[in-house]
């Protein structure tokens, strides 16, 4: 393993970015100068940024650096798609401790590059510094859109249909699975230490977690996908959502954001919330309510959007999109219609990074 200090900041940056090829005409200058230079003569510029902290947003016990790089890029790319835009450039800033080697950072960058290559995005700069408290990642993604194509959160109107792509709750159940197996591992380590059983401790280095039949849940947690394909299909079908955002903190939280900013209420039908079979089985196994997981789990990075009721027939033709409810007047509040027909107030109980 190569010590990062041997290369220094600029040596590391050169090694990680030397092979990056420019893909977008709007990128005039990428990595290698004081600033990246971009040109957007006839477009609106979209920009989003996310910070991921070790121990808060990710645990290197169960996510490798390549997957982490991929995920860190995708969560930002997802925000650009959630505004109806096209992602074009990305900057990457890292704070890393001495426990990381040059090869570790190359693995991280390979994951970043895979995500960017998938959507033709240029990595155009960033920063690196040292950290005493673990790894910190800050990514900014820049995109473009025609002014009339940008979709905000505040455009939902009474009678609009509420739609969501993919399925919900799988990423959260993947996290629960990883946390369970991590707990089992450390519990066995502690028991072996108490007994001073050196053979048992040695065998635990080959510990194999029980993930059989749960591969989809792990994929959803460790390798999420930004739903640019849904944006492309909406454009092909000439459907312009009235409001949209990605499901990062949980369906209930995102619905509340849309309703608050649009000045409206909603009715969501429990029976229509898309849930994968593995999610349902895992929730039952862990004695958790699967609907609660789907509403509040977060990290699905699916697209939640509203469309005029006149687009009903078009929506029904969309692949991997489910109609889950409708927008109502503000005075009706946010309601979840249970399978038995009873209605309950929908509360935002999703991920709160500052809690």
Secondary structure as UniProt FT lines:
FT   HELIX           4..17
FT   TURN            18..19
FT   TURN            25..26
FT   STRAND          27..29
FT   TURN            31..32
FT   STRAND          37..38
FT   STRAND          44..54
FT   TURN            55..57
FT   TURN            60..62
FT   HELIX           65..82
FT   TURN            83..84
FT   STRAND          86..96
FT   TURN            98..99
FT   HELIX           102..118
FT   TURN            119..120
FT   STRAND          122..130
FT   STRAND          136..145
FT   HELIX           147..149
FT   TURN            158..159
FT   STRAND          161..165
FT   HELIX           170..194
FT   TURN            195..196
FT   HELIX           198..203
FT   HELIX           204..206
FT   TURN            212..213
FT   HELIX           215..222
FT   HELIX           228..236
FT   TURN            237..238
FT   STRAND          243..246
FT   HELIX           251..262
FT   STRAND          265..269
FT   HELIX           270..272
FT   HELIX           277..285
FT   TURN            286..287
FT   HELIX           290..296
FT   STRAND          303..307
FT   HELIX           309..311
FT   HELIX           312..316
FT   TURN            319..320
FT   STRAND          321..328
FT   HELIX           330..332
FT   STRAND          334..337
FT   TURN            339..340
FT   STRAND          343..345
FT   TURN            353..354
//
